């Protein structure tokens, strides 16, 4: 099969290559999926889990990519809940990765059935952002209707999904980003927008929850805006930012079949939509992940037509 591999952590996406690799086999509780569409999070190549297995053993060369949508082609021993020929989508374990390939072996629990009226490209684009938004706002943030949320990076793949889900939950949403992102953030449902290049962040007043994808100084300043009892939820990594009378929650998104099913039903109903910035083929994936211009939204690799 064709697959994108990386052998040098320091090289980043520039070290990606398209090569021929053996097709994977399904282990116990695995399925093999023929990948129709997949995606990749740039931060993957900085994660220790990308380069080792759970026992700390090196697993180079690495096939990156966590998000995928496709069709089940084989079942491992003991596999239940899915069948050969079934359309699925989901998120791989970060210690395994492997979605930037024509086939992938993946644990059954990391996949959800994909309805026939949802395009593979859409499903691959919603898996990571959808789960991140769901877990950040509902599981960790415990967002309630009527509360206010500041969403950093509101025009990005994750931020736009957070914005939409927060609005559906009945929150008042303030988006942030670059000046050029204002229109897109408002289009995805933000009711106000803060231009982090020119506006004063503190002018928005206090909020109940901050969803941070930036970290650094923006995270520290945002912590001071949180009302008593509020939360700073971040995927930007460990942080010293702490609200004066609230919580900071730094989390890593995890695969979850039930949540994936909830998310895809909202996509079908038009209540959530993906933020796809570019679609490329597997042959063009290396160039797509090394763009010459900034792309706002997910880059999706259409592996199979």
N, C-alpha and C positions, 0 to 999 in steps of 0.2 A: 504494500500500500504506500501511498504518498503521505508524508508527514513533515511538519516543521519541527526541527530539532535545534537545541541550543547546547553548546558544550562549554562555553566560557561565561561565567557569571559576570565578570567585569565588563564584557563586551555589550551587555544589555541586548536590546532588540537588534542592534547592528550585527550581532553574532548569530542571528537566526539563519537557518538554511533549509531548503526543501530537499528532502532525500527520500529514498526508498527504505522502508522498514518492514519487518515481519508483521503480519496481521496478529492482533492479540487474541488470546484464548480466554474463555470465561472460567474464572476460579469459582470456588464455592460461594454461593449467594451473589455472583456477578451475572451480568448480561453483557453480550457484545452488541454494540449499537453501530449501525452504519450511519455516519455523521452526514447530515445534509447542511447544517449551518452551525457555526461555532463562533466563539469570541474569546478575548484575551484581555486581562487586566494588566496594565503596564507594570504595576507594583509586584506582580508575581515573581519577576526575576530577581527581586531583592529579598524574597521570603526564604528563610532557611528550609522550610518544608518543600520548596520547589526542588531542592538539590539533594535531599536525603529522604529515606523512608522513615517510618516511625521508630525504628531502632537506631537511627542516626547513621545508617550506612549510605554512602554516596550512590546516587543512581543516574549518573551522567552516561550517555547523552540524555537530555530531558526533552520530552514532548510537552510544551506548555499548553495552556488553555484550560479553563474550568467550565465555561458555559457551552452548552450544546443542545441541539435538537436533531432527531433522526428517527430511525426505525430499528427495532430489535431484530437481530439476525441469529442469535444463539443464546441459550440459557445455560448457566452453570449449575452444578449439582445443588439441590436444595432451594433453587430459586422459586419464589412464589410471587403472585400479584401482577406479573407481566407475562406476555406471550410473544412468540416469534411473529413478526409482521406488525406489531403494535407501534404506533407513533408515540414518542416520548420526548421529554425535554428535562433539563435539570442542571445540576452543578456538581462537579466532581470533588472528591476529597483533594485538598491542596497537596497532600503527600503523594498523590498519584497523577493529577493533571491529565494531559493527553488528548484534549479535545481538538487540537489543531491537526487533525489527521482524518483519513478516510474511514477509519474504524477505531473504536475505543472499547476497552473492557472497564466496566464501572459497576459499583455496588448498586443493587436494585433499589435500596432505600433512598438513594440520591436522585432518583428519577420520579417523574409524575407523568401520567397519561396526557397526551397532547390531543385535544379535540381536532377533528378533521377539518374544521373551518378556520383554523389558525395556522398561518404560514410558518414554516420552519424558521425563517429569518426573524420574524417577530418573536417567536418563542426563545430563540437564542439570545435575543437582545433584551429580554425581560427577566431572565433567570437571576442574574447577579444583582442588578439594580432593584428588582422587585423584592427579593429576599432581604437585601440590605435595608430598604425602606421599611418593610414590614417589621423586621426584628428591632430596628432602631427606634421606631415610633411606638409600636404596640407592645413588644416584649420588654424592652429596656426603658423606653421613655414613658410608657403607660399614658399616652396622650389622651386627653378627654376633650369632648366637644366644648367649644367656647374658649379653649386656651389659645395662646398665641405661640407661634413657632418662627424662629429665625433659621432659614435654610441657606447655608453657605454653598456656593457652587450650584445655584438653582437652575442654571441652564445646562449643566452637565448631565451625563447619563444617570448617575445616582441622584443628584440633587433634583432633577426634574421629576423623578419617580417619587421622591420624598415629598415634594411639593404637592403632587396630585393626590397622594394617599392622605396627607395631612388635611387637605381640603375636604376629601371624602369623609374624614373622621370628624369634620365640623370645626376645624381649627382656623384661626386667622393666620395667614402665611405671609411672612416678609422674606423675600429672596435677596441674595447678594451675589456679586460677581463683578466681572469687568464691565466697563461702560457698554461694550459691544454686545453684551449678553442680556441687556435689559428687556428688549422686545421678546426674546425667546423665553425668558423666565416668566414674564407676565402672560405669555401665550399658554404656558403650562399651568397657570393658575395662581401664581404669586399675586397678592393684592397690593403689595408695595415692593419697591426694589431699592437696594442700597448699592451704589457704585463704589466699590472698595478702593478705586483709584482716585476718586474725586470727592465723594461724600464723607461725612463724619459718621462713623458707625454708631457712636454713642447717641446720636440724635434720635434714634428710633425709640428710645426709652427702654422700659423693662419688658421682658418676655418670660413665658413659662418654660420654654424648651428651646435649646439651640442644637441644631444638627450640623456638626462640623466635619467637613471633608478636607479642610485646609491645614489646621493646626497652627503651631508657631505663635506669632504675636496675635494673629486674628483670634485664635482660640483663647488666649489669655485675656484679651479685651472683651471677648464675648462672654466669658464667665462672669464678668462684672455686671452684665445686663440681666442676669437671671434673677427672677423674683424668689422670695423665700419659699423653700420647698420645691423649687424648680430643678431642672436637669440639663446638664451639658452632655450630649450623646455624641461620641466621636468615633470615626473610623480612620483618623489620621495618625494613630499610634499612641503609645503612652504619653501622657501630658501632665504637667504640673498645674494646669489651669483648674481652678476650683471655685465654684460659686461660694459666696460668703455664707449662705444658708441653704445649701442644696447639695446635689450629687453630681459627680462626673463619672460617666460610664464609657469606658473604652472597650469596644467589642469587635469581634471578628465574625463575619457572616458565616453561617453554617447551612449545609443542605437540609431541606425539610420538605418532604413530599406533601404534607397537608397544606402548608403555606403556599407552595407552588401551585397547588390546585385552586386555592382561594384567589391567588393573583391572576391565573390564566382565565378564570371565570370573569373577573373584572375587565380583563383585556377584551374578551369576547363581547361583553356588554357595552364596551366603549367608555368605561369609567376610568380606565388606565390606558395609556398609550406609550409605546417605546420612543426613545430618543436615539435614533440611528443617524449617525453622521456620515458613514461611508460603508459601501458594500463592495467587497472584492472577492476574487476567486482564490483558491488555495495556491495556485501558481503565482499569484500576485500578492500573497500575504506578507512576504518580507518587506516589500515596498510599502504596503498599506500600513504596516506598523512602524515605519520610519518616514512619516510624511514630511514634506517640505513646508507645509502650512499647518497651522493649528486647526484641529477638527473638534467641533463641539458635538458630543454625542458618541455613541458606541460605534466602533468599527466591527462590522460583521463579515465573517468569511463564509461565503457560500461554497461549501465543499462539493456538493452534488446538486445538480439542477432538479 
